[in-house]
Amino acid sequence: MSGDGFFDVPSDLQHSYLGLVALHLEEALIPVAGGLVLALLLAQLCVRHGWLYPPVLWGATVVYAIPSLAIFVVLIDYTGQSRTTVMIPLTLYTLVVLVPAIVDGIRSVPEETLAAATAMGFGPWRRFLRVELPIAVPAIFAGLRGATAASISLVSVGALIGNQGALGNMLTDAMFYHRPMLAVSSVVTTAVLAVLADVLLVVGRNLLTPWLPRGGEARNPAGVVPGTTTLPAPRQKLESSR
């Protein structure tokens, strides 16, 4: 495009403004979803085998410390200058946030609840899916909020390899065409997407945890499994002698 408006995108990016927004969300959210699945499996193993947690967390931290450009250089020989090359490191980066959040959430489940689930015949995986995960939802969503915001921000780094940075591509074009408005559009839109994603995650958390007030403090007493019913304790009859 020849204009210099907020929504005017150069033709060399091969996408409209909304097309870049959709591409940015795709490259950011797919890694978060993949990271969540991987983190759930790793967290379950870490909870069942405590000795695994330190090396898993150490490995996730080391990977997060590696610059994305260095990972791109290694992956390009296998996946080329594609979106996959961008999404693989983003998936791995989410683990440093999601694994501790899920492990802490599962470890916060009261022992009484676990004992009750075991007494009801729940095996380890059924107990994990039906008891531990629902109670750990607030902690999991806290991790998801951080991982999602980071992923939306880091997608722009993909502009370094063949215009795979979605909205980040506008930053390089802003310098090439001397159009500062492209940089403004890229930064503002990325920030808005991060805020909207965070709001949607908060709404999703509230829908999945109806037993929690909006402030985040648990309403249900410890030991009550979401989705189950409990019988009130029988009242003690007080006998008064006159």
C-alpha positions as CSV (number, residue, x, y, z in Angstrom):
1,M,0.0,0.0,0.0
2,S,1.1,3.5,-0.7
3,G,-0.6,5.1,2.4
4,D,1.0,5.7,5.8
5,G,-2.0,5.0,8.0
6,F,-2.3,2.7,11.0
7,F,-3.8,-0.1,9.0
8,D,-1.8,0.4,5.8
9,V,0.6,-2.6,5.2
10,P,3.2,-2.8,2.5
11,S,2.5,-5.2,-0.3
12,D,5.8,-7.1,0.2
13,L,4.4,-8.6,3.5
14,Q,1.8,-10.5,1.4
15,H,-0.9,-10.0,4.0
16,S,-3.4,-7.4,4.9
17,Y,-3.4,-5.9,8.4
18,L,-6.0,-8.4,9.6
19,G,-4.1,-11.2,7.9
20,L,-1.0,-10.3,9.9
21,V,-3.1,-10.3,13.1
22,A,-4.5,-13.7,12.3
23,L,-1.0,-15.1,11.5
24,H,0.4,-13.6,14.7
25,L,-2.2,-15.3,16.8
26,E,-1.7,-18.6,15.0
27,E,2.1,-18.5,15.6
28,A,1.6,-17.4,19.2
29,L,-1.3,-19.6,20.4
30,I,-0.4,-22.9,18.8
31,P,2.9,-23.1,20.8
32,V,1.0,-22.2,24.0
33,A,-1.4,-25.1,23.3
34,G,1.4,-27.5,22.5
35,G,3.4,-26.4,25.5
36,L,0.4,-26.9,27.8
37,V,0.0,-30.5,26.7
38,L,3.7,-31.2,27.1
39,A,3.7,-29.4,30.5
40,L,0.8,-31.4,31.8
41,L,2.6,-34.7,31.0
42,L,5.9,-33.5,32.5
43,A,4.1,-32.1,35.6
44,Q,2.3,-35.3,36.3
45,L,5.6,-37.2,36.1
46,C,7.3,-34.6,38.3
47,V,4.6,-35.0,41.0
48,R,4.6,-38.8,40.9
49,H,8.4,-38.9,40.8
50,G,9.7,-35.9,42.8
51,W,13.3,-36.4,41.8
52,L,12.4,-35.5,38.2
53,Y,11.3,-32.0,39.0
54,P,14.7,-30.3,39.6
55,P,16.2,-31.6,36.3
56,V,13.1,-30.9,34.3
57,L,12.9,-27.3,35.7
58,W,16.6,-26.8,35.1
59,G,16.3,-28.1,31.5
60,A,13.4,-25.7,30.8
61,T,15.3,-22.8,32.3
62,V,18.4,-23.6,30.2
63,V,16.3,-23.7,27.0
64,Y,14.6,-20.4,27.9
65,A,18.0,-18.8,28.3
66,I,19.1,-19.8,24.7
67,P,18.5,-16.9,22.3
68,S,15.8,-17.7,19.8
69,L,18.0,-16.8,16.9
70,A,20.5,-19.5,17.9
71,I,17.6,-22.1,17.9
72,F,16.5,-20.7,14.5
73,V,20.0,-21.4,13.1
74,V,19.9,-25.0,14.2
75,L,16.3,-25.6,13.1
76,I,16.5,-24.0,9.6
77,D,18.4,-27.0,8.3
78,Y,15.5,-29.2,9.2
79,T,12.3,-27.0,9.0
80,G,13.5,-24.2,6.7
81,Q,12.4,-20.6,6.9
82,S,8.9,-21.5,8.0
83,R,6.4,-20.8,10.7
84,T,7.4,-24.2,12.2
85,T,10.9,-22.9,12.9
86,V,9.4,-20.0,14.9
87,M,6.8,-22.1,16.8
88,I,9.1,-24.9,18.0
89,P,11.2,-22.6,20.3
90,L,8.1,-20.7,21.4
91,T,6.6,-24.1,22.5
92,L,9.8,-24.9,24.5
93,Y,9.9,-21.5,26.1
94,T,6.4,-21.9,27.6
95,L,7.6,-24.8,29.7
96,V,9.6,-22.6,32.0
97,V,6.3,-21.0,33.1
98,L,3.8,-23.8,32.7
99,V,5.6,-26.7,34.4
100,P,6.1,-24.9,37.8
101,A,2.6,-23.5,37.7
102,I,1.0,-26.9,37.1
103,V,3.3,-28.7,39.6
104,D,2.5,-26.1,42.3
105,G,-1.2,-26.3,41.5
106,I,-1.3,-30.1,41.8
107,R,0.8,-30.0,45.0
108,S,-1.7,-27.6,46.6
109,V,-4.4,-30.2,46.5
110,P,-5.2,-31.2,50.1
111,E,-4.1,-34.7,51.2
112,E,-7.7,-35.3,52.4
113,T,-9.0,-34.8,48.9
114,L,-6.5,-37.2,47.4
115,A,-7.3,-39.8,50.1
116,A,-11.1,-39.4,49.4
117,A,-10.5,-39.8,45.6
118,T,-8.4,-43.0,46.2
119,A,-11.1,-44.4,48.5
120,M,-13.7,-43.8,45.7
121,G,-11.6,-46.1,43.5
122,F,-9.8,-43.4,41.4
123,G,-6.6,-44.6,39.8
124,P,-3.6,-42.2,39.4
125,W,-4.5,-40.9,36.0
126,R,-8.2,-40.7,36.7
127,R,-7.5,-38.9,40.0
128,F,-5.1,-36.5,38.0
129,L,-7.8,-35.7,35.4
130,R,-10.9,-35.6,37.6
131,V,-9.6,-34.2,40.9
132,E,-6.1,-32.7,40.8
133,L,-6.4,-30.7,37.6
134,P,-9.8,-29.1,38.4
135,I,-8.5,-27.9,41.7
136,A,-5.2,-26.7,40.1
137,V,-7.1,-24.7,37.4
138,P,-6.4,-21.3,39.0
139,A,-2.6,-22.0,39.1
140,I,-2.6,-23.4,35.6
141,F,-4.4,-20.3,34.2
142,A,-1.9,-18.1,36.0
143,G,0.9,-19.9,34.2
144,L,-1.1,-19.7,30.9
145,R,-1.5,-16.0,31.2
146,G,2.2,-15.4,31.5
147,A,3.1,-17.9,28.8
148,T,0.5,-16.4,26.4
149,A,1.7,-12.9,26.9
150,A,5.3,-13.9,26.4
151,S,4.5,-15.9,23.3
152,I,2.6,-13.1,21.6
153,S,5.5,-10.8,22.2
154,L,8.2,-13.3,21.0
155,V,6.5,-14.1,17.7
156,S,8.0,-10.8,16.3
157,V,11.5,-12.3,16.5
158,G,10.5,-14.5,13.5
159,A,10.9,-11.5,11.3
160,L,14.6,-12.4,11.3
161,I,14.0,-15.5,9.2
162,G,12.2,-14.9,6.0
163,N,9.4,-12.6,7.2
164,Q,7.9,-15.2,9.6
165,G,7.3,-12.7,12.4
166,A,3.7,-11.8,11.5
167,L,3.2,-8.3,13.0
168,G,6.9,-8.2,13.7
169,N,7.5,-8.0,10.0
170,M,6.2,-4.5,10.1
171,L,9.1,-3.4,12.3
172,T,11.6,-4.3,9.7
173,D,9.6,-2.7,7.0
174,A,9.3,0.5,9.2
175,M,13.1,0.8,9.0
176,F,13.3,-0.2,5.3
177,Y,10.6,2.2,4.1
178,H,11.3,4.9,6.7
179,R,7.6,4.6,7.9
180,P,7.5,5.0,11.7
181,M,3.7,4.4,11.6
182,L,4.4,0.7,10.7
183,A,6.4,0.3,14.0
184,V,3.6,2.0,16.0
185,S,1.0,-0.2,14.4
186,S,3.0,-3.3,15.1
187,V,3.8,-2.5,18.8
188,V,0.3,-1.2,19.6
189,T,-1.5,-4.2,17.9
190,T,0.8,-6.7,19.7
191,A,0.1,-5.1,23.0
192,V,-3.7,-5.1,22.4
193,L,-3.6,-8.8,21.4
194,A,-1.8,-9.6,24.6
195,V,-4.3,-7.7,26.7
196,L,-7.3,-9.3,25.0
197,A,-5.8,-12.8,25.3
198,D,-5.3,-12.2,29.0
199,V,-8.9,-11.0,29.5
200,L,-10.2,-14.1,27.7
201,L,-8.1,-16.3,29.9
202,V,-9.4,-14.7,33.0
203,V,-13.0,-15.2,31.7
204,G,-12.2,-18.9,30.9
205,R,-10.7,-19.4,34.4
206,N,-13.9,-17.9,36.0
207,L,-16.1,-20.2,33.9
208,L,-14.1,-23.3,34.8
209,T,-13.9,-22.4,38.5
210,P,-17.5,-21.4,39.5
211,W,-16.6,-22.2,43.1
212,L,-14.1,-19.3,43.2
213,P,-15.1,-15.7,43.8
214,R,-13.9,-13.1,41.3
215,G,-11.1,-12.2,43.7
216,G,-9.6,-15.7,43.4
217,E,-10.1,-17.0,47.0
218,A,-11.6,-20.4,47.2
219,R,-15.2,-20.6,48.4
220,N,-15.3,-24.4,48.6
221,P,-13.9,-25.9,51.8
222,A,-10.7,-27.8,51.5
223,G,-11.2,-31.4,50.5
224,V,-14.3,-30.8,48.4
225,V,-13.8,-32.2,44.9
226,P,-15.3,-29.9,42.2
227,G,-18.3,-31.6,40.5
228,T,-19.1,-33.8,43.5
229,T,-21.7,-33.3,46.2
230,T,-21.1,-33.7,49.9
231,L,-23.5,-34.4,52.7
232,P,-23.6,-32.0,55.6
233,A,-22.4,-33.4,58.9
234,P,-25.3,-34.5,61.2
235,R,-26.3,-31.9,63.8
236,Q,-25.5,-32.7,67.3
237,K,-28.6,-32.7,69.5
238,L,-28.1,-30.6,72.5
239,E,-29.9,-31.8,75.5
240,S,-30.5,-29.3,78.2
241,S,-31.4,-30.3,81.7
242,R,-33.7,-28.0,83.5
